[in-house]
Every structure is written in structure tokens, then in C-alpha cells.
Amino acid sequence: MGKPARAWQRMLSGRRLDLLDPTPMDIEIEDIAHGLAFVARWNGQTLGDHPYSVAEHCLLVEELHRRLCPTAPPRWHLAALLHDAPEYVIGDMISPVKAAIGPDYKALDDRLTAAIHLRFGLPAALPVSVKTQIKRADQISAWLEAVHIAGFSEKEATSFFRRPPAGIIEGLGIALRPPVEVRAEFVARHADLLAQTG
């Protein structure tokens, strides 16, 4: 009889995260920030001297969420910042790959999301209205990324992600920075939002 496959990962913090049964006490923001800062979006197919990381994307989505929902409580902005947090262990998969994997991917993502949310004082499952608002910010981010760094024309990006209102994206650009800079900003923004929710 074979040895069972390992289903946990040791984090740099020393935590051991069980992917089949993640618990909030094994979640550390430094591990999330580090992992996300080193995971490339768009399968790395972006312009620039650095990969466009999931951490950078999460910071942009949180900014867009604040612009879309300026009166929302800070906890929902925190949820926007953490919307792709499970990818610190499962990586960023483009939508066609997620579709090919099927419901197993969603179940894993849901388990990790629940543990992360509980760790930082959010409900395990977000209200539908909040999820919808974060999804809209995520789509606007995808449009910006597609046009600015992923080689899409505006017409092509609009056919996939809808053109965002000009006022929402005014003054926003896409920055490609070294992972250590993005990691530090992610941790700092998380700390700021967590303090506001307290």
C-alpha cells in the first residue's frame, strides 16, 4: 500500500497549512503577501521587466472597490484586498484552466477563502452583494491589465470584461514592480484596513 500524498505546505512563517482542512490559525498575512507577490497573473504573459503579480492585482482591485463603493465599511475593502488570497498556495490559474479542472478547484478555493476570512475577522462566506461588488472591481482590473500589459486591444478587452466607466479608472495605471516592494505594500495596506475594521 502506497504512502498517502502530502496535502499540506510549510510556509516561510513556519506554519503548516493543510490544504484539505485549512484552519485560520495556520494563516499569516506575511505568507499570503509573500506568495501572492511571487505569483504571476496572466500566466506571466505580460509586458515589462517584472511579472505582474497577484498581490499587485489585489491592491488594484481594493483601490477600485473603494472607488466603486466609497461608503462601504473597511471590512469589505479588506475582503477586496484578500479576494485572491488562496492563490498564495494554489497559484493563479486562468479561467479556462479552472473550467477544465471543474468543481474540485472551486471547493479547494472555497475552503482556503473561508479560513483566510475567519483569520482576519471576516465572515467565512461574504454576502452576495459584497461578492458582486468585488467581482465588478475585479473585472475592471482585468480590463485595465488586458489593455495595459497583456497585449489586448481595447475592443478585445471590452468584449471579455466590459469597458469600465472613465471616472472609475481615471488616473489609474499598471505598475510592474519588484516582488519585495509589492509584498511590503500588501502587508501595509492589510494592516491599515485591519486597524480600520477594529
KAQUI-V417375 format. One record per residue. RES is the residue in three letters. SS is DSSP state (helix for helix, strand for strand, loop for the rest). D_CENTER is the distance of its C-alpha to the mean C-alpha in whole Angstrom. Layout:
res=RES ss=SS d_center=D_CENTER
res=RES ss=SS d_center=D_CENTER
This chain:
res=MET ss=loop d_center=39
res=GLY ss=loop d_center=36
res=LYS ss=loop d_center=34
res=PRO ss=loop d_center=31
res=ALA ss=loop d_center=27
res=ARG ss=loop d_center=25
res=ALA ss=loop d_center=22
res=TRP ss=strand d_center=21
res=GLN ss=strand d_center=19
res=ARG ss=strand d_center=21
res=MET ss=loop d_center=18
res=LEU ss=loop d_center=19
res=SER ss=loop d_center=20
res=GLY ss=loop d_center=22
res=ARG ss=loop d_center=21
res=ARG ss=strand d_center=21
res=LEU ss=strand d_center=18
res=ASP ss=strand d_center=20
res=LEU ss=loop d_center=18
res=LEU ss=loop d_center=20
res=ASP ss=loop d_center=21
res=PRO ss=loop d_center=18
res=THR ss=loop d_center=19
res=PRO ss=helix d_center=18
res=MET ss=helix d_center=20
res=ASP ss=helix d_center=19
res=ILE ss=loop d_center=15
res=GLU ss=loop d_center=15
res=ILE ss=helix d_center=13
res=GLU ss=helix d_center=14
res=ASP ss=helix d_center=13
res=ILE ss=helix d_center=10
res=ALA ss=helix d_center=10
res=HIS ss=helix d_center=12
res=GLY ss=helix d_center=11
res=LEU ss=helix d_center=8
res=ALA ss=helix d_center=10
res=PHE ss=loop d_center=12
res=VAL ss=loop d_center=10
res=ALA ss=strand d_center=11
res=ARG ss=helix d_center=10
res=TRP ss=helix d_center=13
res=ASN ss=helix d_center=15
res=GLY ss=helix d_center=16
res=GLN ss=loop d_center=18
res=THR ss=loop d_center=17
res=LEU ss=loop d_center=20
res=GLY ss=loop d_center=20
res=ASP ss=loop d_center=21
res=HIS ss=loop d_center=18
res=PRO ss=loop d_center=15
res=TYR ss=loop d_center=12
res=SER ss=strand d_center=9
res=VAL ss=helix d_center=6
res=ALA ss=helix d_center=6
res=GLU ss=helix d_center=9
res=HIS ss=helix d_center=7
res=CYS ss=helix d_center=5
res=LEU ss=helix d_center=8
res=LEU ss=helix d_center=10
res=VAL ss=helix d_center=8
res=GLU ss=helix d_center=9
res=GLU ss=helix d_center=13
res=LEU ss=helix d_center=13
res=HIS ss=helix d_center=13
res=ARG ss=helix d_center=15
res=ARG ss=helix d_center=17
res=LEU ss=helix d_center=17
res=CYS ss=loop d_center=18
res=PRO ss=loop d_center=20
res=THR ss=loop d_center=22
res=ALA ss=loop d_center=19
res=PRO ss=loop d_center=19
res=PRO ss=helix d_center=17
res=ARG ss=helix d_center=15
res=TRP ss=helix d_center=14
res=HIS ss=helix d_center=12
res=LEU ss=helix d_center=11
res=ALA ss=helix d_center=10
res=ALA ss=helix d_center=8
res=LEU ss=helix d_center=7
res=LEU ss=loop d_center=5
res=HIS ss=loop d_center=5
res=ASP ss=loop d_center=2
res=ALA ss=loop d_center=5
res=PRO ss=loop d_center=8
res=GLU ss=helix d_center=7
res=TYR ss=helix d_center=9
res=VAL ss=helix d_center=12
res=ILE ss=helix d_center=12
res=GLY ss=loop d_center=10
res=ASP ss=loop d_center=9
res=MET ss=loop d_center=12
res=ILE ss=loop d_center=13
res=SER ss=helix d_center=14
res=PRO ss=helix d_center=18
res=VAL ss=helix d_center=17
res=LYS ss=helix d_center=15
res=ALA ss=helix d_center=18
res=ALA ss=helix d_center=21
res=ILE ss=helix d_center=19
res=GLY ss=loop d_center=20
res=PRO ss=helix d_center=19
res=ASP ss=helix d_center=19
res=TYR ss=helix d_center=15
res=LYS ss=helix d_center=15
res=ALA ss=helix d_center=17
res=LEU ss=helix d_center=15
res=ASP ss=helix d_center=11
res=ASP ss=helix d_center=13
res=ARG ss=helix d_center=15
res=LEU ss=helix d_center=12
res=THR ss=helix d_center=11
res=ALA ss=helix d_center=14
res=ALA ss=helix d_center=15
res=ILE ss=helix d_center=12
res=HIS ss=helix d_center=13
res=LEU ss=helix d_center=16
res=ARG ss=helix d_center=16
res=PHE ss=loop d_center=15
res=GLY ss=loop d_center=17
res=LEU ss=loop d_center=15
res=PRO ss=loop d_center=17
res=ALA ss=loop d_center=16
res=ALA ss=loop d_center=16
res=LEU ss=loop d_center=15
res=PRO ss=loop d_center=18
res=VAL ss=helix d_center=18
res=SER ss=helix d_center=18
res=VAL ss=helix d_center=15
res=LYS ss=helix d_center=13
res=THR ss=helix d_center=15
res=GLN ss=helix d_center=14
res=ILE ss=helix d_center=11
res=LYS ss=helix d_center=11
res=ARG ss=helix d_center=13
res=ALA ss=helix d_center=11
res=ASP ss=helix d_center=9
res=GLN ss=helix d_center=12
res=ILE ss=helix d_center=14
res=SER ss=helix d_center=11
res=ALA ss=helix d_center=12
res=TRP ss=helix d_center=15
res=LEU ss=helix d_center=15
res=GLU ss=helix d_center=14
res=ALA ss=helix d_center=16
res=VAL ss=helix d_center=19
res=HIS ss=helix d_center=19
res=ILE ss=loop d_center=18
res=ALA ss=loop d_center=18
res=GLY ss=loop d_center=21
res=PHE ss=loop d_center=21
res=SER ss=loop d_center=24
res=GLU ss=helix d_center=23
res=LYS ss=helix d_center=25
res=GLU ss=helix d_center=23
res=ALA ss=helix d_center=20
res=THR ss=helix d_center=21
res=SER ss=helix d_center=23
res=PHE ss=helix d_center=19
res=PHE ss=helix d_center=17
res=ARG ss=loop d_center=20
res=ARG ss=loop d_center=21
res=PRO ss=loop d_center=19
res=PRO ss=loop d_center=22
res=ALA ss=helix d_center=23
res=GLY ss=helix d_center=23
res=ILE ss=helix d_center=20
res=ILE ss=helix d_center=19
res=GLU ss=loop d_center=22
res=GLY ss=loop d_center=22
res=LEU ss=loop d_center=18
res=GLY ss=loop d_center=18
res=ILE ss=loop d_center=16
res=ALA ss=loop d_center=16
res=LEU ss=loop d_center=16
res=ARG ss=loop d_center=17
res=PRO ss=loop d_center=17
res=PRO ss=helix d_center=15
res=VAL ss=helix d_center=17
res=GLU ss=helix d_center=17
res=VAL ss=helix d_center=13
res=ARG ss=helix d_center=13
res=ALA ss=helix d_center=15
res=GLU ss=helix d_center=14
res=PHE ss=helix d_center=11
res=VAL ss=helix d_center=13
res=ALA ss=helix d_center=16
res=ARG ss=helix d_center=13
res=HIS ss=helix d_center=12
res=ALA ss=helix d_center=16
res=ASP ss=helix d_center=17
res=LEU ss=helix d_center=15
res=LEU ss=helix d_center=17
res=ALA ss=helix d_center=20
res=GLN ss=helix d_center=20
res=THR ss=helix d_center=19
res=GLY ss=loop d_center=22
